[in-house]
Amino acid sequence: MRATFIALIGTMLGVGTALADDNSACAVAQNLVHADFALPHVANAIHEQRLEIAVVGSGSSALGGPNGQSKAYPARLEAVLAERLPNVAVKVLTYIKPRQTAADMVKEFDSILADLKPALVIWQTGTADAMRGVDPEEFRSALDEGVEMLRAKQADILFMNMQYSPRTESVIAAGSYEEAMRFVALQYEVLLFDRFAIMRHWSEMGTFDLFAATKKTDTAEHVHDCLGRLLADLIVEAAGMVEAPTKEVH
């Protein structure tokens, strides 16, 4: 049954989960994207042909400029998923507030999900906590509380950690918060999209000049496009790990 559902997903994707040849820059970091856990609610949503995703995060989910919203990774994720799942109505909604800590976000989950019933919540967090020097244990406790709350709302969860910047690497002590996210992700079997490691790898390999990313709009847009594509790969692969629902025989 599982093999059948994976085959179904592959058919709906058309080109499979591999990145297109003209997106080889994105593929440089593809080995850092791991579907360690399944996404059962996403799998069911794909089966029902209606997939809604909520992105909850800070300012790094967005891009500036008149076309920033359409070029940022949530919009690119929606576009790529819609292309790969042609028979599924895909919608990605964003809830972005700059400088929010994980605890701040948890307080808003109830209001965010009051009407929306997403199959998946992408929780992007850690940056504000690191910049404010929030106790890592308090950060981890907020993650615990948030995961339990989102699970109670019948939503899958995907963690996304902070973005990497060579300009701020020596200023922001990110390590403790990255480790806290990894620990909670393993504890609750939550997918982790390691944006920090992905972007650092791009920087070290010379794939993207992240020193210039803050000044060159096209570089930032390309980075966001790759993030959206890699996220789409991860989501579809994790959904394909779930067995197809059994139909009742009347």
C-alpha positions, -999 to 999 in steps of 0.1 A, spaced: 0 0 0 28 24 9 45 17 -24 13 24 -43 9 58 -26 45 67 -33 39 58 -69 8 79 -69 28 109 -56 54 103 -82 28 103 -110 13 136 -97 47 152 -96 54 143 -132 91 151 -130 96 135 -96 112 152 -67 145 159 -84 154 195 -91 153 207 -127 186 210 -145 183 248 -146 182 248 -108 216 231 -103 225 259 -78 197 247 -55 209 211 -57 243 220 -43 227 218 -8 201 191 -15 221 165 5 214 186 36 176 182 32 164 150 49 128 136 52 135 120 86 98 118 95 65 115 76 38 141 71 5 122 75 -17 153 74 0 165 43 -4 131 27 -41 130 35 -45 166 21 -28 155 -11 -51 125 -13 -81 149 -8 -66 172 -35 -65 203 -12 -33 213 5 -30 243 28 2 254 45 8 281 70 42 298 73 46 314 107 78 334 111 97 366 112 109 391 86 133 366 68 102 350 53 97 381 32 116 401 6 114 438 0 104 457 -31 72 458 -52 76 421 -62 90 409 -29 60 389 -18 59 369 -51 96 362 -50 99 352 -13 102 315 -4 65 310 7 52 321 -27 79 301 -45 70 270 -24 33 274 -34 42 278 -71 65 247 -71 41 225 -52 13 236 -75 34 226 -105 44 193 -90 10 184 -77 -12 195 -107 -43 178 -94 -41 195 -59 -53 229 -49 -22 243 -31 -23 274 -9 5 288 13 -5 315 37 21 336 57 19 351 91 50 372 95 59 396 124 95 409 127 114 403 159 90 378 174 105 351 197 93 316 197 72 323 229 56 353 211 46 331 182 31 304 205 8 330 220 -6 337 185 -11 302 173 -47 300 186 -57 332 167 -38 322 136 -55 288 134 -89 299 146 -103 298 110 -75 282 90 -70 245 92 -36 239 75 -23 204 70 12 218 77 26 246 97 61 257 88 74 273 120 104 295 113 120 307 145 152 312 165 166 344 151 149 369 175 156 346 205 193 345 196 195 383 190 177 389 224 198 364 242 167 344 254 177 315 277 181 285 254 160 264 279 132 289 277 134 287 239 132 249 240 102 251 264 85 274 239 91 249 211 77 221 233 46 241 240 41 251 204 45 216 190 19 202 215 -5 230 206 -1 225 168 -4 188 171 -37 193 190 -49 213 160 -43 183 138 -15 199 118 19 185 108 49 207 118 81 216 100 108 235 119 129 260 100 158 276 118 175 309 112 191 320 80 229 322 76 247 354 70 285 358 69 280 394 81 264 384 114 279 349 120 304 363 146 277 385 162 248 362 168 254 331 189 231 307 170 245 273 181 225 268 213 192 276 195 200 253 166 207 225 190 175 231 209 155 229 176 173 196 167 166 182 201 129 191 201 126 179 164 139 145 174 119 143 206 86 149 188 95 135 154 92 169 137 109 176 103 137 202 105 146 222 75 181 233 84 181 267 65 212 278 84 234 248 73 220 250 37 228 287 33 262 283 50 270 255 25 260 277 -4 283 304 9 313 281 15 309 265 -19 306 299 -36 271 290 -50 258 323 -37 276 355 -26 257 360 6 277 391 14 260 406 -17 226 391 -10 216 421 12 225 445 -16 216 425 -48 179 418 -51 184 391 -77 207 371 -54 182 372 -26 154 362 -50 175 332 -62 182 321 -27 145 323 -18 136 304 -50 160 276 -40 147 275 -4 111 271 -18 122 243 -42 141 224 -15 111 228 9 88 214 -18 112 184 -23 112 178 15 74 181 19 65 158 -10 91 132 0 78 132 36 42 129 24 52 100 2 64 81 33 28 77 44 6 47 34 -24 55 13 -57 57 34 -77 25 31 -110 29 14 -140 14 30 -158 -13 10 -196 -10 11 
